[in-house]
Amino acid sequence: DHIYARSEIKDGGKYITDISLSPDGERLAATTRGEVFNMPVSKGVVKNISRTPGAHERNASWSPDGKYITYISDLSGETEIYLQTLSGGETVQLTHNNDTYIRSHKWSPDATKIVYTDRKNRINLLDVATKKGTLVLQDALSEIRGVNFSPDNKWLTYARIASNDYSIVYIYNIADKKEYPITDKWYKSSSPVFSTDGKYLIFFSERDFEPTYSATEWNHVYTDMGGVYLALLSKDTPSPFLPTDSGTGKKSEAKKDSSVVFNPEGISDRIIKLPVTRGSYRSFYSDGEKVYYNQRGKTKVYDFKKQKEEEVTDASMTVETGRKKALFMKGQKWYVADIPQGKTELKEEVSFANVKITTDYPQEWTQIFHEAWRAMRDGYYVENLHGADWKAMKKKYEVLIPYVKNRIDLNYVIGEMVGELCSGHAYINPGELNRAERIQTGLLGAEISRDVNSGFFRLEKILPGTSWSKALRSPLTEPGIEAKVGEYIVSIDGIPTQSVNDLYSLLVGKVNVPTELSLNTKPQLAGARKIVINPLADEYPLYHYNWVQENIRKVDKVSNGKIGYIYIPDMGVEGLNEFSRYFYPQLNKEGLIIDDRTNGGGNVSPMILERLAREPYRLTMSRGSVRIGTIPDATQVGPKVCLINKYSASDGDLFPWGFRALGLGKLIGTRTWGGIVGISGSLPFIDGTDLRVPFFTSYDAKTGEWIIENHGVDPDILIDNDPIKEWNGEDQQLDRAIQEVMKDLKERKPLPGVPASRIWNK
């Protein structure tokens, strides 16, 4: 009984979330599926040092002196930091009575202190010996990121968000409890680390402005603005880029200790950029003579002596405090090697073959339930959780956990609990489910029927699609195939179709596999011609494309070419692409219908609304052309309407709300879904899945009132499509949209024509 609750032995290598290298480079502290393993880099004994199937351990870290492994665990019911002595002894709980989620922790180089950050945007400093914790600071705006110790243990560095939404790099003197800005509000800066000799602070900053001009309109965007920067902490530290010739200056001798000397005066004038290409850089490490960094999965180094950059390996490198060796990650593979001094080939992959986890699903599911409850408590966008008594909700639903016998049961219980919050975007992802292997069936991009007399299958409709896109054309419309409506498919791969009940049974497993079809104008095998096609995996893109094209044709025909039509399927990449694909070619239309029905949401609605809301403040002309240009460019002048329905969701809710707020036109259809409290990733559970926690939302800039949530956006004109009429091809909402735009066109004022030519010589 209860087969899905039985214990299993899992391969720990598939669940790795954190790895920390021992100071001698011989062993690893690996966090996998909520357990901490002390394991060898190459050969040796693998030990599960946490052994808590009912707790979620993560972020294991080896102390720089090699004596301890610390990790974060919710064994107590809250996330706390625990310490395990490698020489033996009981596990020690270092923090107590924590009131929120601890994000991460790091050791000081002398292994006496730990710094950790939490969900309340706090930096906390913990004395390991006394277990005494001290609040360093708390930020009101955002999470504090990239916290690191200085090599002399006396300073911290981190980045936090300023009021202009730009991140600023700081250093903090622990003894004086004083914070110093290293960068300013003019450029985004992040990911700071001290060089191991204490001379430099290395960080990432976006300061390179190289615009990319749009191909669709006169506009621009900035990408790849970042670079690697050094702050010379002491006023006596010369630039590492000074010439070595004694007549023009010389470099200072190498420091003999790692103490940090910081002179705050003039620090902004002691920031230097490494001469590397613009891009995104991370995971900095420097010994004062070289700077290492990761870029697009590769590790590179800039050598001050050689004054040049070199790629050392095609893997990402991480160097922890006090280590002589480094961790490398390439795809899902891990390696340990010396910190590269030049081009390095990674050879021996770390093996996780002996990292095995015996699951105890009832304990694991209980832990996941409680972590889900805490995740909402700590992360929900308003602290009052919409008035829900969250402790009472925990008691209400945790009594069901003993009856959970599979992951689906657990998801149901958690789903019911978070449903008490009464907001959209609060849901749990499935987790580990037993799924049958799916064997895809090849599709033809066509509609067929069976001839009752012969038993063969007739082509009733071939979806036209477009010839230039493989995803948007039926394999039966490929040049050279020439299949026609009315022809019969009399055999597939030599098997007569009359011998099967379902033609598609002959296409099982045939997706993108060359398949022979025999076609005939008559329902018989004799005289058939053979074609070879690659069946499709999915016909939806083809049906969708043809539906959009049919709407465009209908709107164009009924309006006599005056009105354009744009369908936006979501507010993500696809939706942005679809909008751009159809918006710019229809700028010459006098009116527009924007179809937001069944919009799956995303986050790009402000970009689309900005284009729809443009109004020309200047017009342009040129000799030899009757075209009148608009400034801003790409401005459509004329009435607009927006179609909505109950499946217009999330950013698909916000789009029609913004459409109305900006006065762009009428909303036609039915009330939208009504869920705009947003999500952006979440905290992972033991088994790798997560709960989506709504943590931000929008409100009205004019009234200061909440909007949309649990109600939706009401239409100006309520039209609910009759399902029978819709099945038969009648779209009442679209028909009404055409009528409204045609009516509004009567009031449309065309742009002023070019004025009479000027004469200046009178």
N, C-alpha and C positions, 0 to 999 in steps of 0.2 A: 504494500500500500504506500501511497504518498511517494511515488518514485522520483518526483522532481525535488523532494526535500532530502533525498539521500546524500550522504557525503560523497565528494569526488576528490580525486587528486588532480590538481591543476598545475599546468606548466607556468611557473612563476615568471619566466622570461617574457611572457606575453602581456604582463601587467605592470611592467616597470614604470614607476612614476618619478623616482629620485635615486640618484647614485652619488655617494661621497667616497672619495679615495683616501685611504689611510696615509698618514704622513710619510711612511716608508715606501709607499707605492705598491705594497704587496697584497693588500686586501681592500675590499669594498664594503660599504654599508649600503645595501640596496633595499629600497622600499618597493614592495610589490604586493598588490591586492590587499593592502592594509596591514601587511606584516613587514618587519625589519629583519633582514638577513645579513649576517657577517660572513662574507664569502671570499674565497681567494681570487686573485686576478688570473692566475693560471691553474695551479694544482693545489689541492688541500681540502680541508673540511668545511662544509657549508653548515651554518648554524642559524636556525630561526631564533632570534634573541628576544622577540616580543611574545609570540605564542598566545595571541589574543584574538580568536576568531570573532569575538563580539565587540571589538574595538577597531577603529580606523587609525592606523599609524601612517605617518607620512613625513617627508622632509627630514629623513635621517641625515645626521652630520657627524663626521669624525672630528674629535677635538684635535687641535694642532699639536698637542703633546702626545697624542696617540693613546691616551689612557681611557677615553670615554667615547661612547656614541650617544648622542642625544637625538630625540625625535619628538614630534608633536603627536598626541594621542587624545582620543575622547573617552578613554577608559573610565574616567570619573563621572562622565555625563556631560562634561564640558571639554573644550580643547585646552590642553595643558602641555607643558614641556616636561619630558621625562629624560632621565639620565641613567645609562647602564655602564657600570664599571667593568672593563674587559678582563680584569684580574679576578672577577668573581664578586658575589654579593648581590643584594637585592636591588631591584630597579627603584630609583629614587624619583619622586615627583618634585620637580623644581618650582613650579608655579602652582598657586592654589586660588580657588574662588574666582577664576576667570569668568568674565561676563560676556564674551563674544568670541568670534572665530579668530584664531591666531593664523596669520597668513604664512609666515616663514620666520626662520631664526638663523643667526650666524654667530660663530665663535669669535672672540677676540684672539689675536695672534698669541698672547701669553696664556691662553686657555683659562682665564680667570673670570671672564664675563661673557654674557650672551646678549645680543641685541635682537629684539623681535618686534614685528609689526602686527597689527590686528585690524579687524573689520571696522573699528571705530576711528580709523585713521591716526592711530597712535604709534609712536616709537617708544619702546620700553627697554630699559637696561636692567639686566639680571646679574647679580653677584652669585656665582656658582657655589662658593663655599658657604655663604650665609643664607642663600635662597631669597635674599631681599631684592625686591623689584622696585625700580624707580621710573616714573614717567619722564621721558625726555621732552617730548612735545606732542601735541595733538593738532591736526590740521582741520580747519572747518570746511575746506573746499573739496578735498579729494584724498585718495590713498597716497601715502608717502612711499616712493619707490626707490629701489636701488640703494638700500642702506648697506654701508660697508665700514669696517674699522680702518683706521690708519695703522701702519706697521709698528708704530710705537705704543699702540693701545690707547692713546690719549684723545683721539679725535674720531668723529663719525662723519661720513659724507652721505648725501642723499639728494634726491630731487623732489620738489613739490610744486604744485600748481599755484600760480599767482592769480590775481583777480582778473587779469586780461586773458586767462586760459592758457598762458604760456608757462612751461615748466622751467624752474630756476634751480641751478645746482648750488648747494650749500655745503659748508663744513661746520661742525659743531664741536666746541671744546668741552669735553666731559667734565673736567674739574671746575671750570668757570661757569658752566651751564650757559654758554653764550654761542649764538648762531651767527655765521658770517656768510653773506652771499658771495659766490664766486662769479656767477654770470648775472645778467640783468634781464629786464622784462622785454628786451627788444628781439631776442632770439630764443627759440625753444632749445633747451639743453637737458640732458638726462644721462643715466647710466654711469655715474662717476665712480672711479676707483683711484686709490692712491698707488703710486709706484712703490715697489718694495723698498726702495732706498729713501722714501719720504720726500723726494724733491718735487715730484709732479703730481698733479691731479689730472687724470685722463678722463675725458667724457665725450659724449656724442652731442653734436649741436647742428641745427639746421640754419645755415647762414649763406648758402650759395643760391643766388637767384638767377636761374636760367629758364625763362618762360618757354613753354611749349604751346604753339599756336594751334587753335582748333581747325580741323578741316571742314567743319560744318557751319561755322559762323565766325565772325570777327571777335574772338575771345581767346582766353589763355588759361593755362593751369601750370602750377609749379609742382614738379615731382623730383625725387632724388635731390633734395636740398642739403643732405647731411654730410658731415665729415667728422674726422677724429681730431680732437683739440687737446692741448696741454695747457694747464695753468701752472706757471712757475710760482710755487708757494712762497718762497723766500725772495726778497728783493735782491739778494746777493747771488741767486742762481742765474747764470747766464743762459741764453738761448742755446739749445743743442744744435742749432743751425748756424752758429757763428763760424766764420771761416777759420781754418786751423793755422793759417800763415801768421807768424808771430808779429808781423808788421801791421796786421789789421785786427788782432785780437786772438785770444786763445781760450780753449775750453777749460773749465775747472777740473780739478782732480776729483776722482770718484770719492763719494762719501764713505766713511768707514763705519757709520752706524745708520740706523733707519729712523732716527728722530725727525720729527716734522718741525720745521721752523716756518711760521706763517706770519707774513706782514700784510695785513689787510689793505693798507694804503696802496693805491695804484694797482690792485690786483687785476682790474679790467684791462690794464695796459700790458699785463704779462700773460695774456692768453695767445697761444700760437697754434696755428693749424698745421697738421701734418700734410705734406704735399701728395695727397692721394685723391683719386677720382671721387666725384660726388656719388653718394649712395647711402645705403643703410648699413650701419656697423653695430656690433654688439660684442659682449663678453671680452672686455679689455683686460689685459695683463701687461705689466711692465716691470722690468728690473732696473729701470733707469737708463739702460743702454739700448734697449729695444722695446718696441710696443707691439703687442700681439692683439689681433682682433679677428672676429668672424665676419665674413661677408658672403651671403648667399650660399651657406653651407660649406664654405672653404675657410681655412685659417691662413691669415697673412701676417707678415711681420714687417715693421719698418725699423731698419737698423740706422741709428744715429751716426755711427762711425762710417758706414758705407754710404749713408745719405740716399738710401733707396728702399723700395718696397719689394718684397718677395713672397710668393705663395709657397707655403711650406707643406700643406697637405690638403686634400680634398675632403676634409671632415671638419666639424665644429669642435673647437678646443675649449676646455674649461680648466682653469688652474685655481685651486683653493689655497687659502692662507697657509704658508709654510711648506708647501709641497715642492718637491724636486721633480716630480713627474706630473703629467697632465692626463686628463680624461678626454677622449675623443669620441664623437658620435657621428656615424655615417649611416643615414637611413635609420634602420632599427638596430644597427650593430654598434657595439661599444668596444673601445680599445684603450689601453694604457701604454704610454710611452714617455720617454724623456721629453722635456720641453724642447721643441725643435730649435736647433741652431742653423738649420738650412733645410733644404728639401728633404722631406721625410716620407717614407713609405710605411704605412701601417700594415702589419702582417698578422699578428696573432690576435684574433677576436676573443673577447671575453665570453666564456661559455656559461650559460645559465641552465645547463642540462640537469644539474643536481639541485636546482632551486625548485622544490616541490611544495605545494600548499594543499593541505587537506581541508576542504571546506566544511564548515558546519553551518548549513544554510539557515536553520532557525535562528541561530545567534546572529548571523550576518544580516538577515532581514530585519531583526529587531534593531540592530545598530543603524541600518539604513533608514528605518522609520524615524528614529530619534534624531539622526543627522538632518533629515528632511525637515523635521519640525524646527530644529535650531536654525537651519538655513533661512527659513521664512522669518523667524524671529529676528535674526541679525541682519537680513538683507532686504526685506520688503520695503517698498518705496516710502511708506509712511509708518512711523513707529507705533501708531495706534492700531495697525493691522485692520483698518476699516471697522474698528470697534469690536473685533472678535476677542473674546477672552481666550487667549492662545494657550494658557496653561490648562484651561478647562477643555479645550479642543484636544490637547494631548491625552488627557485622561479619557476623554470620550472614545477616542479611536484606538488607543494602545491596547485596550482590552480585546481587540480583534486580532492582534498580532499572533497570539498562540494558535489561532485557527488558520493562519496563512500556510498554505502547502505548496505554493509555487510563486514564481515572480509575478505572474499576472494578478494573483490575489493581493500581493504586496502593493503593486501599482494601483489597484483599485482602492485599497484602504488609504494610501497616501493621497490619491486623487480626490477622494471624498473629503479628506481633512483639509487640503489646500483649497478645495471648493468652498469651504466656509468663509474664505476671504472675499468671495464675490468679486473677482476681477479676472479679466482675460490674461492670457500668456502665463498662467500659473499651472504648470503641468509637469508630469514626470515622464522622462524618456523610458522606453521599454526595458532596457537592461538585457541580461542574458536570458534569451528565450529559446526553447527548442523549436527549431524551424525546419520544415522539410526542404530538401534541396529543390530549387525551382528549375525546371527545364523549360526554356522559352520556346514558344511556338512562332514559326515564321509567318509573317503577314504580307499581304499582297498590295495593300493600298487600294483596295477595290471592294465593292459590294457584290455578292454573288447570290444566286438562288438555284434551287434544284429543279431540274426538269422532271416533272412527275412521270412522264412516259418513259424516258430513256434512263433516268437516274444520274445523268451527267450534270455538271454544274455550269451555269450560264453567268457570264459577266454582265451585271446589270448597271454598274457604274464604276468608272475608273477615276479615282481622285486626281485632278489635274496637277495640283502643286506647281512647282517651278523647276525648270530644267537645270538651273545653275546651282542648286543645292541638293546634295545627296539625301539630306534628312527631310527635305520638303518635296520629294517626288516619289511616286509609286514606281517600283521596279518594272511595272508593265508599261511605263512611259519612257523608259530609257531609249535613247536613239538606237535604232536598229531592231528594236523589239516589235513595235507596231502592233500591239494588242489592241483589239477594238471591242467596244461595247456590243453585246450580242453574240460574241464568240463563246464557245464552250471549252472549258478545261476538261479534257477527256482522260488525261493521265498525268501523274506526277511521278517522276523518276521511274517511269515504266509501269506503274501500278494504275490500272483503270480506276477512275474516280467513281464509277458506278458501283464498284465493289465495296465502298465504305459508306458508313452512315454520315460521316462528317468529313468534308474535304480537308479541314485543318488537322485532322489526325495524321495526314500524310506530310504535314509540315512541322511536326513536333521535332525540336532540335535542329531546325533548318535555318535559324537566324544567321544571316550573312554567309550561308553555305551555298555554293553553286548548286542550283536545283533545276532539273529539267521539267518543263511543262509542255504538254502537247495541246495545241489549240486547233479548233476546227470551227468552221462556220456552221457545221451541222452536228447534232448530238450523236456522233459516232466516231470510232477509232480510225476507220478507213479514211485516208486523205488528210489526216491531221499533220500540221507542221510543228516542229520542235523549236523551243526557245530555251535559253538558260538564263536564269535570274538569280539574284541574291535577295531572298526575302527579308523584310524589315523586322526589327525587334519591337517597334512601337509605331502605331498609326496616329497617335494623338497629335504630334506636331503637324502632320499632314492635314488632318481634319480641322485643326485649329487654324492653320494658314488659309485653308479654303473658306472657312467661315468668315474670317476677317476680310478676305478678298471679295466675298459675296456681299458683305455689308458695305464695303467701299463702292462696289459697282451699283448697289441699290441706292445709296445716298447720292452718288454722282448723277444717276439717271433721274431720280425724282426731283432733284434740285436743279437739273439742267446744268450741272457742272459747277454750281456756285458753292456747295458745301463740302468740306472735307471730313473724313472720319478717321479717328485714331483709337485703337484698342490697346489698353495697358494691362497686361496679365498680372503683373505684380509690381512691387516697388523695389526690386533688386536689379541685378545686372540685365536680366532678360527684359524686364519692363522698361528700363532706361534705353536699352537697345531698340525695342519696339517703338517707343515714343520717338526716338531720334530718326528711326528708319522711315516713319510716316509723317512726322511733323515738318521737317525741312522741305520735302518735295511738295507739300501742300500749303506753303506760305502764301501762295497766290490766291487761295480760296477766300471767298468773302465771309464765310462763317465756318465754324468747326463744331463737330460733335466729338467729345472725349468720352470714351466708354470705360468706366471704372468697375463695371460689374464683375463679380467673382475675382476681384483683385486680391491676391494672396498676401499682400503686405511686403514690408521691407523697410527702406529708410531714404529713398531718393525723391519722395514727393516734393520737398522744397526746391530741388533742381528743376523739376518739371513745371511747378507753379511759377517759378521765376521767369521761365520762358513764356508761359501763357499770359502772364501779367504785364508784359512789356508794353509800353506805350511810346510811340515815336515823339521825340521832342525836336528832332531835326530831320530834314529830308535831303536827299542828294540826287544829283542828275549829272549826266555827262554827255558830251557831244557824240552824235552817232547812235544814240540809244534812247528809246522812249521809256525805258525802265526808270521808275522812281524808287530810290533806295531809302531805307529807314535807319535812323540812329536812335536807339540801339539796333544793331543788325538782327536779322532773323525775327522780325516782329510781325505777327499776324494781326491784321486790323479787321475787326468785325465781331459779330455776336458769337457767343459760345454757349453750349450747354454741356452738362455732365450727366452721364447715365450711372445709376447706382442700384444695388440690390442688397439683400441680406447677407450675401457672401463677400461684399466689399469690406475687407477686414484689416485691422491694424493700421499700417500706413495707408492702406486702402480706405480706412475711415478718415484719416487725417487729410487725405487729398481732397475729398469733397468738402470737408469743413473749411479747409484753406481756400478752396475754389469760391465758396460763398463769402468768406471773410474778406477776400480780396475784391469782391464784387465782379467776378468774371462772368457770371451768368446763372441760369436756373439749374437746379438739381431735379432730375426726373427719374422715377422708378420707385423703389421701396426703401425703407429705413435700413441703414447699414448695420454691420455686425455689432459694433460697440465695444471694442477692446483696444486701448492704446497705451496701457501701462506697459512699458517696454522691458525687454530683456537683452542681454548681451553676454552670452556664455554663462557658465555657472560653475559651481564647485563640484568636482567629481566624487562619486561614491566609490566604495571598495571595488566594485565590479566594473568600474570604468564608465558607467552611465551617470546621469545627473538629473537634478531637479531644476527646472527653469524658474528663477526667482524674479518677479517683476520689481525693478528697482528704480525706475525713473518714469516720468510721464510729462504731459503738457497741460497748460491751462491758458485761458484767454488773456491776451496781452492788453486788451481794452478794459475788460471788466474785472480781471483778477479772479475769475471763477473757474472751477473745474469744468472740463468739457468731455463729452462723448462717452466716457466709460459707463458700461452697463446700460446704455440707452442707444447709442449710435447717432447717426446724422439723418435727420428727417428730410425727405424730398420736398421741394417746392410744389411739385406736381406728382401726386401719387398715382402710379400706374403699376399694377401687379399683373404680369403676363398670365393670360389664361393658358394652362399647361397643354390643353388639347390644341389650341390655336398655335402655340409655340412648337409643338410636335409636328404640326402640319406646315411649319415654315413661316408663320406670321409672328413678327416681333413687334408687339404693340408699343413697347417702350421706345424702340428705335423709331417707329413710325411717328410717335408723338414728338420725339426730339427733332425730327426733320421739320414737322409742322411749326414748332416753336422757333427754330432758327429762321425758317422762311418768313415767318411773321416779323421777326426782329430785323430781318434784312431790309424791310421797308423803311426803317429808321436809321439805317447805316449811313454814315457820312463818309464818302470817299476821301482819300488824301488830296490835299490841294495840288493842282497841276503846277507845272513849271511856270514861274512868272514870265512876263514879257522880257525880252532881252534888254539889258541896260545899255544906255548910251552915256559915255563920260565926257565926250569932247564938246559939249555945249556949255 
